[in-house]
Structure formats: structure tokens, C-alpha cells
Amino acid sequence: MVCCGFIACWSFVSLHFIVDVIIGVTGELYHFSTALSFVSCCINPFIYAAKYREFQTAVKLLVSNQVQPGPSAS
């Protein structure tokens, strides 16, 4: 699922750069493809939260402050 999100966002960016080199298209298409590259980074936590039980459990523990601190580095 994470890979699908990455491919969906970055394939458009790559396609834009190829078209830009061949034809020289810039403008709104550039801004849209750049925004998609940022969206790729932002959607990962939501995908993990929706898909993986271990991630959900860890987040619940963090929110409820039930995480046991690790050994202190003294």
C-alpha cells in the first residue's frame, strides 16, 4: 500500500520531467507535480495507521502515555 502511494505520486513527477525535457512544458503542471511529491511523504503515516495493527497499537500506547521508558543512558 505504501509502495502504491509512492508510485502514484512520483510517477506523475517523473512523467512531468520527461515531458518538460522533450516539449518544455512548465507552469501549473510543475506546481502540481511538486505538490504530489510532497503529498507522497505526508500520506505514509495515514497508510500505516489504516493498515498495520502494530502501528495502531503503538500510537494508542503513545497517546495514552503507557509506553515504558527504555533503559537510561547513564
PyMOL Python script that loads the backbone (N, CA, C, O; Angstrom):
from pymol import cmd

cmd.read_pdbstr("""\
ATOM      1  N   MET A   1       0.822  -1.188   0.000  1.00  0.00           N
ATOM      2  CA  MET A   1       0.000   0.000   0.000  1.00  0.00           C
ATOM      3  C   MET A   1       0.876   1.265   0.000  1.00  0.00           C
ATOM      4  O   MET A   1       0.593   2.223  -0.720  1.00  0.00           O
ATOM      5  N   VAL A   2       1.922   1.255   0.801  1.00  0.00           N
ATOM      6  CA  VAL A   2       2.842   2.391   0.821  1.00  0.00           C
ATOM      7  C   VAL A   2       3.510   2.542  -0.540  1.00  0.00           C
ATOM      8  O   VAL A   2       3.685   3.654  -1.037  1.00  0.00           O
ATOM      9  N   CYS A   3       3.878   1.421  -1.130  1.00  0.00           N
ATOM     10  CA  CYS A   3       4.511   1.455  -2.454  1.00  0.00           C
ATOM     11  C   CYS A   3       3.563   1.995  -3.508  1.00  0.00           C
ATOM     12  O   CYS A   3       3.989   2.722  -4.405  1.00  0.00           O
ATOM     13  N   CYS A   4       2.289   1.655  -3.417  1.00  0.00           N
ATOM     14  CA  CYS A   4       1.300   2.157  -4.376  1.00  0.00           C
ATOM     15  C   CYS A   4       1.178   3.677  -4.273  1.00  0.00           C
ATOM     16  O   CYS A   4       1.111   4.362  -5.293  1.00  0.00           O
ATOM     17  N   GLY A   5       1.149   4.203  -3.057  1.00  0.00           N
ATOM     18  CA  GLY A   5       1.092   5.645  -2.867  1.00  0.00           C
ATOM     19  C   GLY A   5       2.327   6.338  -3.410  1.00  0.00           C
ATOM     20  O   GLY A   5       2.239   7.396  -4.032  1.00  0.00           O
ATOM     21  N   PHE A   6       3.482   5.728  -3.167  1.00  0.00           N
ATOM     22  CA  PHE A   6       4.739   6.285  -3.678  1.00  0.00           C
ATOM     23  C   PHE A   6       4.741   6.310  -5.198  1.00  0.00           C
ATOM     24  O   PHE A   6       5.101   7.317  -5.807  1.00  0.00           O
ATOM     25  N   ILE A   7       4.341   5.210  -5.807  1.00  0.00           N
ATOM     26  CA  ILE A   7       4.325   5.122  -7.272  1.00  0.00           C
ATOM     27  C   ILE A   7       3.322   6.099  -7.860  1.00  0.00           C
ATOM     28  O   ILE A   7       3.611   6.759  -8.858  1.00  0.00           O
ATOM     29  N   ALA A   8       2.151   6.198  -7.255  1.00  0.00           N
ATOM     30  CA  ALA A   8       1.120   7.109  -7.773  1.00  0.00           C
ATOM     31  C   ALA A   8       1.592   8.557  -7.749  1.00  0.00           C
ATOM     32  O   ALA A   8       1.337   9.308  -8.690  1.00  0.00           O
ATOM     33  N   CYS A   9       2.272   8.948  -6.691  1.00  0.00           N
ATOM     34  CA  CYS A   9       2.716  10.334  -6.577  1.00  0.00           C
ATOM     35  C   CYS A   9       3.953  10.624  -7.422  1.00  0.00           C
ATOM     36  O   CYS A   9       4.001  11.634  -8.124  1.00  0.00           O
ATOM     37  N   TRP A  10       4.940   9.759  -7.361  1.00  0.00           N
ATOM     38  CA  TRP A  10       6.201  10.040  -8.027  1.00  0.00           C
ATOM     39  C   TRP A  10       6.208   9.712  -9.512  1.00  0.00           C
ATOM     40  O   TRP A  10       7.045  10.237 -10.246  1.00  0.00           O
ATOM     41  N   SER A  11       5.296   8.855  -9.982  1.00  0.00           N
ATOM     42  CA  SER A  11       5.267   8.579 -11.417  1.00  0.00           C
ATOM     43  C   SER A  11       4.828   9.819 -12.191  1.00  0.00           C
ATOM     44  O   SER A  11       5.319  10.068 -13.292  1.00  0.00           O
ATOM     45  N   PHE A  12       3.914  10.590 -11.626  1.00  0.00           N
ATOM     46  CA  PHE A  12       3.488  11.816 -12.287  1.00  0.00           C
ATOM     47  C   PHE A  12       4.629  12.827 -12.320  1.00  0.00           C
ATOM     48  O   PHE A  12       4.803  13.530 -13.315  1.00  0.00           O
ATOM     49  N   VAL A  13       5.401  12.907 -11.251  1.00  0.00           N
ATOM     50  CA  VAL A  13       6.550  13.817 -11.214  1.00  0.00           C
ATOM     51  C   VAL A  13       7.558  13.419 -12.284  1.00  0.00           C
ATOM     52  O   VAL A  13       8.070  14.274 -13.007  1.00  0.00           O
ATOM     53  N   SER A  14       7.840  12.137 -12.384  1.00  0.00           N
ATOM     54  CA  SER A  14       8.789  11.662 -13.395  1.00  0.00           C
ATOM     55  C   SER A  14       8.272  11.921 -14.800  1.00  0.00           C
ATOM     56  O   SER A  14       9.026  12.342 -15.677  1.00  0.00           O
ATOM     57  N   LEU A  15       6.996  11.672 -15.010  1.00  0.00           N
ATOM     58  CA  LEU A  15       6.394  11.937 -16.320  1.00  0.00           C
ATOM     59  C   LEU A  15       6.481  13.418 -16.659  1.00  0.00           C
ATOM     60  O   LEU A  15       6.752  13.780 -17.804  1.00  0.00           O
ATOM     61  N   HIS A  16       6.256  14.267 -15.677  1.00  0.00           N
ATOM     62  CA  HIS A  16       6.351  15.713 -15.917  1.00  0.00           C
ATOM     63  C   HIS A  16       7.758  16.095 -16.348  1.00  0.00           C
ATOM     64  O   HIS A  16       7.925  16.876 -17.285  1.00  0.00           O
ATOM     65  N   PHE A  17       8.765  15.560 -15.683  1.00  0.00           N
ATOM     66  CA  PHE A  17      10.139  15.913 -16.051  1.00  0.00           C
ATOM     67  C   PHE A  17      10.498  15.425 -17.449  1.00  0.00           C
ATOM     68  O   PHE A  17      11.219  16.108 -18.176  1.00  0.00           O
ATOM     69  N   ILE A  18      10.006  14.258 -17.830  1.00  0.00           N
ATOM     70  CA  ILE A  18      10.260  13.755 -19.186  1.00  0.00           C
ATOM     71  C   ILE A  18       9.590  14.655 -20.221  1.00  0.00           C
ATOM     72  O   ILE A  18      10.203  15.012 -21.227  1.00  0.00           O
ATOM     73  N   VAL A  19       8.336  15.020 -19.975  1.00  0.00           N
ATOM     74  CA  VAL A  19       7.613  15.899 -20.899  1.00  0.00           C
ATOM     75  C   VAL A  19       8.269  17.273 -20.939  1.00  0.00           C
ATOM     76  O   VAL A  19       8.346  17.889 -22.003  1.00  0.00           O
ATOM     77  N   ASP A  20       8.738  17.757 -19.807  1.00  0.00           N
ATOM     78  CA  ASP A  20       9.388  19.061 -19.757  1.00  0.00           C
ATOM     79  C   ASP A  20      10.670  19.075 -20.581  1.00  0.00           C
ATOM     80  O   ASP A  20      10.967  20.064 -21.250  1.00  0.00           O
ATOM     81  N   VAL A  21      11.422  17.997 -20.536  1.00  0.00           N
ATOM     82  CA  VAL A  21      12.661  17.928 -21.310  1.00  0.00           C
ATOM     83  C   VAL A  21      12.361  17.872 -22.802  1.00  0.00           C
ATOM     84  O   VAL A  21      13.040  18.521 -23.598  1.00  0.00           O
ATOM     85  N   ILE A  22      11.344  17.099 -23.185  1.00  0.00           N
ATOM     86  CA  ILE A  22      11.037  16.925 -24.600  1.00  0.00           C
ATOM     87  C   ILE A  22      10.304  18.139 -25.176  1.00  0.00           C
ATOM     88  O   ILE A  22      10.664  18.628 -26.246  1.00  0.00           O
ATOM     89  N   ILE A  23       9.287  18.623 -24.476  1.00  0.00           N
ATOM     90  CA  ILE A  23       8.430  19.679 -25.029  1.00  0.00           C
ATOM     91  C   ILE A  23       8.708  21.037 -24.396  1.00  0.00           C
ATOM     92  O   ILE A  23       8.571  22.066 -25.057  1.00  0.00           O
ATOM     93  N   GLY A  24       9.091  21.050 -23.141  1.00  0.00           N
ATOM     94  CA  GLY A  24       9.349  22.311 -22.452  1.00  0.00           C
ATOM     95  C   GLY A  24       8.121  22.868 -21.742  1.00  0.00           C
ATOM     96  O   GLY A  24       7.940  24.084 -21.682  1.00  0.00           O
ATOM     97  N   VAL A  25       7.284  21.996 -21.207  1.00  0.00           N
ATOM     98  CA  VAL A  25       6.062  22.420 -20.517  1.00  0.00           C
ATOM     99  C   VAL A  25       6.399  22.757 -19.071  1.00  0.00           C
ATOM    100  O   VAL A  25       7.017  21.957 -18.369  1.00  0.00           O
ATOM    101  N   THR A  26       5.995  23.937 -18.632  1.00  0.00           N
ATOM    102  CA  THR A  26       6.163  24.322 -17.223  1.00  0.00           C
ATOM    103  C   THR A  26       4.873  24.968 -16.760  1.00  0.00           C
ATOM    104  O   THR A  26       3.847  24.846 -17.428  1.00  0.00           O
ATOM    105  N   GLY A  27       4.907  25.645 -15.641  1.00  0.00           N
ATOM    106  CA  GLY A  27       3.729  26.350 -15.146  1.00  0.00           C
ATOM    107  C   GLY A  27       2.974  25.538 -14.116  1.00  0.00           C
ATOM    108  O   GLY A  27       3.563  24.967 -13.198  1.00  0.00           O
ATOM    109  N   GLU A  28       1.664  25.494 -14.279  1.00  0.00           N
ATOM    110  CA  GLU A  28       0.798  24.822 -13.299  1.00  0.00           C
ATOM    111  C   GLU A  28       1.128  23.339 -13.179  1.00  0.00           C
ATOM    112  O   GLU A  28       1.029  22.767 -12.093  1.00  0.00           O
ATOM    113  N   LEU A  29       1.512  22.724 -14.268  1.00  0.00           N
ATOM    114  CA  LEU A  29       1.857  21.309 -14.230  1.00  0.00           C
ATOM    115  C   LEU A  29       3.058  21.066 -13.313  1.00  0.00           C
ATOM    116  O   LEU A  29       3.117  20.055 -12.612  1.00  0.00           O
ATOM    117  N   TYR A  30       4.000  21.984 -13.323  1.00  0.00           N
ATOM    118  CA  TYR A  30       5.167  21.873 -12.439  1.00  0.00           C
ATOM    119  C   TYR A  30       4.747  21.964 -10.977  1.00  0.00           C
ATOM    120  O   TYR A  30       5.196  21.172 -10.149  1.00  0.00           O
ATOM    121  N   HIS A  31       3.903  22.913 -10.666  1.00  0.00           N
ATOM    122  CA  HIS A  31       3.460  23.088  -9.276  1.00  0.00           C
ATOM    123  C   HIS A  31       2.651  21.891  -8.797  1.00  0.00           C
ATOM    124  O   HIS A  31       2.780  21.465  -7.649  1.00  0.00           O
ATOM    125  N   PHE A  32       1.823  21.354  -9.671  1.00  0.00           N
ATOM    126  CA  PHE A  32       1.017  20.190  -9.313  1.00  0.00           C
ATOM    127  C   PHE A  32       1.897  18.974  -9.055  1.00  0.00           C
ATOM    128  O   PHE A  32       1.685  18.251  -8.082  1.00  0.00           O
ATOM    129  N   SER A  33       2.879  18.745  -9.918  1.00  0.00           N
ATOM    130  CA  SER A  33       3.746  17.572  -9.723  1.00  0.00           C
ATOM    131  C   SER A  33       4.625  17.730  -8.483  1.00  0.00           C
ATOM    132  O   SER A  33       4.910  16.746  -7.800  1.00  0.00           O
ATOM    133  N   THR A  34       5.050  18.941  -8.188  1.00  0.00           N
ATOM    134  CA  THR A  34       5.825  19.181  -6.969  1.00  0.00           C
ATOM    135  C   THR A  34       4.962  18.946  -5.733  1.00  0.00           C
ATOM    136  O   THR A  34       5.424  18.364  -4.752  1.00  0.00           O
ATOM    137  N   ALA A  35       3.717  19.395  -5.780  1.00  0.00           N
ATOM    138  CA  ALA A  35       2.808  19.165  -4.658  1.00  0.00           C
ATOM    139  C   ALA A  35       2.573  17.672  -4.452  1.00  0.00           C
ATOM    140  O   ALA A  35       2.494  17.215  -3.312  1.00  0.00           O
ATOM    141  N   LEU A  36       2.461  16.913  -5.523  1.00  0.00           N
ATOM    142  CA  LEU A  36       2.281  15.465  -5.400  1.00  0.00           C
ATOM    143  C   LEU A  36       3.484  14.799  -4.743  1.00  0.00           C
ATOM    144  O   LEU A  36       3.324  13.837  -3.992  1.00  0.00           O
ATOM    145  N   SER A  37       4.677  15.297  -5.015  1.00  0.00           N
ATOM    146  CA  SER A  37       5.855  14.712  -4.374  1.00  0.00           C
ATOM    147  C   SER A  37       5.829  14.951  -2.863  1.00  0.00           C
ATOM    148  O   SER A  37       6.275  14.096  -2.097  1.00  0.00           O
ATOM    149  N   PHE A  38       5.319  16.085  -2.433  1.00  0.00           N
ATOM    150  CA  PHE A  38       5.180  16.344  -1.004  1.00  0.00           C
ATOM    151  C   PHE A  38       4.064  15.516  -0.385  1.00  0.00           C
ATOM    152  O   PHE A  38       4.176  15.061   0.753  1.00  0.00           O
ATOM    153  N   VAL A  39       2.999  15.325  -1.133  1.00  0.00           N
ATOM    154  CA  VAL A  39       1.887  14.506  -0.652  1.00  0.00           C
ATOM    155  C   VAL A  39       2.358  13.075  -0.401  1.00  0.00           C
ATOM    156  O   VAL A  39       1.900  12.422   0.537  1.00  0.00           O
ATOM    157  N   SER A  40       3.259  12.597  -1.228  1.00  0.00           N
ATOM    158  CA  SER A  40       3.796  11.252  -1.060  1.00  0.00           C
ATOM    159  C   SER A  40       4.392  11.065   0.326  1.00  0.00           C
ATOM    160  O   SER A  40       4.213  10.014   0.941  1.00  0.00           O
ATOM    161  N   CYS A  41       5.086  12.057   0.813  1.00  0.00           N
ATOM    162  CA  CYS A  41       5.686  11.981   2.144  1.00  0.00           C
ATOM    163  C   CYS A  41       4.636  12.089   3.247  1.00  0.00           C
ATOM    164  O   CYS A  41       4.790  11.501   4.318  1.00  0.00           O
ATOM    165  N   CYS A  42       3.592  12.826   2.989  1.00  0.00           N
ATOM    166  CA  CYS A  42       2.581  13.075   4.020  1.00  0.00           C
ATOM    167  C   CYS A  42       1.580  11.940   4.189  1.00  0.00           C
ATOM    168  O   CYS A  42       0.994  11.794   5.262  1.00  0.00           O
ATOM    169  N   ILE A  43       1.371  11.133   3.152  1.00  0.00           N
ATOM    170  CA  ILE A  43       0.338  10.102   3.250  1.00  0.00           C
ATOM    171  C   ILE A  43       0.816   8.841   3.958  1.00  0.00           C
ATOM    172  O   ILE A  43      -0.005   8.034   4.395  1.00  0.00           O
ATOM    173  N   ASN A  44       2.115   8.657   4.080  1.00  0.00           N
ATOM    174  CA  ASN A  44       2.630   7.427   4.690  1.00  0.00           C
ATOM    175  C   ASN A  44       2.113   7.179   6.112  1.00  0.00           C
ATOM    176  O   ASN A  44       1.695   6.057   6.395  1.00  0.00           O
ATOM    177  N   PRO A  45       2.118   8.153   7.014  1.00  0.00           N
ATOM    178  CA  PRO A  45       1.591   7.861   8.358  1.00  0.00           C
ATOM    179  C   PRO A  45       0.127   7.443   8.344  1.00  0.00           C
ATOM    180  O   PRO A  45      -0.288   6.610   9.149  1.00  0.00           O
ATOM    181  N   PHE A  46      -0.647   8.006   7.446  1.00  0.00           N
ATOM    182  CA  PHE A  46      -2.058   7.639   7.360  1.00  0.00           C
ATOM    183  C   PHE A  46      -2.235   6.230   6.819  1.00  0.00           C
ATOM    184  O   PHE A  46      -3.123   5.498   7.255  1.00  0.00           O
ATOM    185  N   ILE A  47      -1.395   5.856   5.875  1.00  0.00           N
ATOM    186  CA  ILE A  47      -1.455   4.487   5.348  1.00  0.00           C
ATOM    187  C   ILE A  47      -1.074   3.498   6.445  1.00  0.00           C
ATOM    188  O   ILE A  47      -1.749   2.486   6.636  1.00  0.00           O
ATOM    189  N   TYR A  48      -0.002   3.788   7.159  1.00  0.00           N
ATOM    190  CA  TYR A  48       0.412   2.902   8.248  1.00  0.00           C
ATOM    191  C   TYR A  48      -0.676   2.807   9.318  1.00  0.00           C
ATOM    192  O   TYR A  48      -0.957   1.722   9.828  1.00  0.00           O
ATOM    193  N   ALA A  49      -1.277   3.931   9.651  1.00  0.00           N
ATOM    194  CA  ALA A  49      -2.313   3.928  10.684  1.00  0.00           C
ATOM    195  C   ALA A  49      -3.539   3.141  10.251  1.00  0.00           C
ATOM    196  O   ALA A  49      -4.192   2.509  11.081  1.00  0.00           O
ATOM    197  N   ALA A  50      -3.853   3.171   8.986  1.00  0.00           N
ATOM    198  CA  ALA A  50      -5.029   2.458   8.498  1.00  0.00           C
ATOM    199  C   ALA A  50      -4.763   0.974   8.269  1.00  0.00           C
ATOM    200  O   ALA A  50      -5.690   0.166   8.336  1.00  0.00           O
ATOM    201  N   LYS A  51      -3.529   0.608   8.002  1.00  0.00           N
ATOM    202  CA  LYS A  51      -3.238  -0.732   7.534  1.00  0.00           C
ATOM    203  C   LYS A  51      -2.629  -1.668   8.575  1.00  0.00           C
ATOM    204  O   LYS A  51      -2.969  -2.851   8.606  1.00  0.00           O
ATOM    205  N   TYR A  52      -1.743  -1.166   9.422  1.00  0.00           N
ATOM    206  CA  TYR A  52      -0.935  -2.037  10.268  1.00  0.00           C
ATOM    207  C   TYR A  52      -1.357  -1.969  11.728  1.00  0.00           C
ATOM    208  O   TYR A  52      -1.335  -0.900  12.339  1.00  0.00           O
ATOM    209  N   ARG A  53      -1.741  -3.116  12.287  1.00  0.00           N
ATOM    210  CA  ARG A  53      -2.212  -3.195  13.677  1.00  0.00           C
ATOM    211  C   ARG A  53      -1.115  -2.817  14.666  1.00  0.00           C
ATOM    212  O   ARG A  53      -1.395  -2.149  15.661  1.00  0.00           O
ATOM    213  N   GLU A  54       0.127  -3.226  14.415  1.00  0.00           N
ATOM    214  CA  GLU A  54       1.224  -2.891  15.332  1.00  0.00           C
ATOM    215  C   GLU A  54       1.412  -1.384  15.427  1.00  0.00           C
ATOM    216  O   GLU A  54       1.657  -0.851  16.510  1.00  0.00           O
ATOM    217  N   PHE A  55       1.299  -0.708  14.312  1.00  0.00           N
ATOM    218  CA  PHE A  55       1.423   0.750  14.294  1.00  0.00           C
ATOM    219  C   PHE A  55       0.278   1.381  15.075  1.00  0.00           C
ATOM    220  O   PHE A  55       0.497   2.316  15.846  1.00  0.00           O
ATOM    221  N   GLN A  56      -0.944   0.880  14.883  1.00  0.00           N
ATOM    222  CA  GLN A  56      -2.099   1.400  15.608  1.00  0.00           C
ATOM    223  C   GLN A  56      -1.928   1.227  17.107  1.00  0.00           C
ATOM    224  O   GLN A  56      -2.219   2.140  17.881  1.00  0.00           O
ATOM    225  N   THR A  57      -1.455   0.051  17.518  1.00  0.00           N
ATOM    226  CA  THR A  57      -1.255  -0.220  18.943  1.00  0.00           C
ATOM    227  C   THR A  57      -0.188   0.704  19.527  1.00  0.00           C
ATOM    228  O   THR A  57      -0.353   1.231  20.627  1.00  0.00           O
ATOM    229  N   ALA A  58       0.899   0.896  18.793  1.00  0.00           N
ATOM    230  CA  ALA A  58       1.971   1.764  19.279  1.00  0.00           C
ATOM    231  C   ALA A  58       1.501   3.204  19.423  1.00  0.00           C
ATOM    232  O   ALA A  58       1.856   3.878  20.390  1.00  0.00           O
ATOM    233  N   VAL A  59       0.707   3.680  18.473  1.00  0.00           N
ATOM    234  CA  VAL A  59       0.200   5.043  18.556  1.00  0.00           C
ATOM    235  C   VAL A  59      -0.751   5.191  19.745  1.00  0.00           C
ATOM    236  O   VAL A  59      -0.705   6.194  20.458  1.00  0.00           O
ATOM    237  N   LYS A  60      -1.607   4.196  19.956  1.00  0.00           N
ATOM    238  CA  LYS A  60      -2.516   4.243  21.104  1.00  0.00           C
ATOM    239  C   LYS A  60      -1.743   4.276  22.415  1.00  0.00           C
ATOM    240  O   LYS A  60      -2.112   5.004  23.337  1.00  0.00           O
ATOM    241  N   LEU A  61      -0.677   3.494  22.500  1.00  0.00           N
ATOM    242  CA  LEU A  61       0.141   3.499  23.714  1.00  0.00           C
ATOM    243  C   LEU A  61       0.831   4.842  23.916  1.00  0.00           C
ATOM    244  O   LEU A  61       0.921   5.338  25.039  1.00  0.00           O
ATOM    245  N   LEU A  62       1.317   5.426  22.826  1.00  0.00           N
ATOM    246  CA  LEU A  62       1.963   6.733  22.936  1.00  0.00           C
ATOM    247  C   LEU A  62       0.985   7.807  23.389  1.00  0.00           C
ATOM    248  O   LEU A  62       1.316   8.643  24.229  1.00  0.00           O
ATOM    249  N   VAL A  63      -0.202   7.780  22.836  1.00  0.00           N
ATOM    250  CA  VAL A  63      -1.195   8.789  23.179  1.00  0.00           C
ATOM    251  C   VAL A  63      -1.643   8.645  24.625  1.00  0.00           C
ATOM    252  O   VAL A  63      -1.873   9.643  25.307  1.00  0.00           O
ATOM    253  N   SER A  64      -1.766   7.416  25.093  1.00  0.00           N
ATOM    254  CA  SER A  64      -2.243   7.203  26.460  1.00  0.00           C
ATOM    255  C   SER A  64      -1.099   7.193  27.484  1.00  0.00           C
ATOM    256  O   SER A  64      -1.331   6.905  28.658  1.00  0.00           O
ATOM    257  N   ASN A  65       0.121   7.500  27.056  1.00  0.00           N
ATOM    258  CA  ASN A  65       1.301   7.563  27.929  1.00  0.00           C
ATOM    259  C   ASN A  65       1.568   6.266  28.677  1.00  0.00           C
ATOM    260  O   ASN A  65       1.994   6.298  29.832  1.00  0.00           O
ATOM    261  N   GLN A  66       1.329   5.144  28.051  1.00  0.00           N
ATOM    262  CA  GLN A  66       1.577   3.858  28.680  1.00  0.00           C
ATOM    263  C   GLN A  66       2.859   3.205  28.172  1.00  0.00           C
ATOM    264  O   GLN A  66       3.118   2.033  28.444  1.00  0.00           O
ATOM    265  N   VAL A  67       3.634   3.949  27.456  1.00  0.00           N
ATOM    266  CA  VAL A  67       4.886   3.403  26.946  1.00  0.00           C
ATOM    267  C   VAL A  67       5.905   3.366  28.069  1.00  0.00           C
ATOM    268  O   VAL A  67       6.121   4.370  28.749  1.00  0.00           O
ATOM    269  N   GLN A  68       6.522   2.235  28.264  1.00  0.00           N
ATOM    270  CA  GLN A  68       7.549   2.096  29.287  1.00  0.00           C
ATOM    271  C   GLN A  68       8.846   2.716  28.760  1.00  0.00           C
ATOM    272  O   GLN A  68       9.278   2.398  27.652  1.00  0.00           O
ATOM    273  N   PRO A  69       9.458   3.585  29.534  1.00  0.00           N
ATOM    274  CA  PRO A  69      10.724   4.182  29.067  1.00  0.00           C
ATOM    275  C   PRO A  69      11.795   3.106  28.980  1.00  0.00           C
ATOM    276  O   PRO A  69      11.833   2.162  29.768  1.00  0.00           O
ATOM    277  N   GLY A  70      12.659   3.285  27.992  1.00  0.00           N
ATOM    278  CA  GLY A  70      13.776   2.368  27.818  1.00  0.00           C
ATOM    279  C   GLY A  70      14.813   2.575  28.882  1.00  0.00           C
ATOM    280  O   GLY A  70      14.671   3.454  29.731  1.00  0.00           O
ATOM    281  N   PRO A  71      15.858   1.775  28.850  1.00  0.00           N
ATOM    282  CA  PRO A  71      16.936   1.932  29.849  1.00  0.00           C
ATOM    283  C   PRO A  71      17.602   3.289  29.690  1.00  0.00           C
ATOM    284  O   PRO A  71      17.847   3.750  28.575  1.00  0.00           O
ATOM    285  N   SER A  72      17.890   3.916  30.808  1.00  0.00           N
ATOM    286  CA  SER A  72      18.519   5.226  30.749  1.00  0.00           C
ATOM    287  C   SER A  72      19.978   5.068  30.367  1.00  0.00           C
ATOM    288  O   SER A  72      20.643   4.090  30.707  1.00  0.00           O
ATOM    289  N   ALA A  73      20.438   6.059  29.655  1.00  0.00           N
ATOM    290  CA  ALA A  73      21.831   6.033  29.177  1.00  0.00           C
ATOM    291  C   ALA A  73      22.707   6.802  30.168  1.00  0.00           C
ATOM    292  O   ALA A  73      23.179   7.895  29.852  1.00  0.00           O
ATOM    293  N   SER A  74      22.926   6.249  31.351  1.00  0.00           N
ATOM    294  CA  SER A  74      23.757   6.942  32.318  1.00  0.00           C
ATOM    295  C   SER A  74      25.112   6.331  32.419  1.00  0.00           C
ATOM    296  O   SER A  74      25.944   6.800  33.196  1.00  0.00           O
TER     297      SER A  74
END
""", "prot")
cmd.dss("prot")
cmd.show_as("cartoon", "prot")
cmd.util.cbc("prot")
cmd.orient("prot")
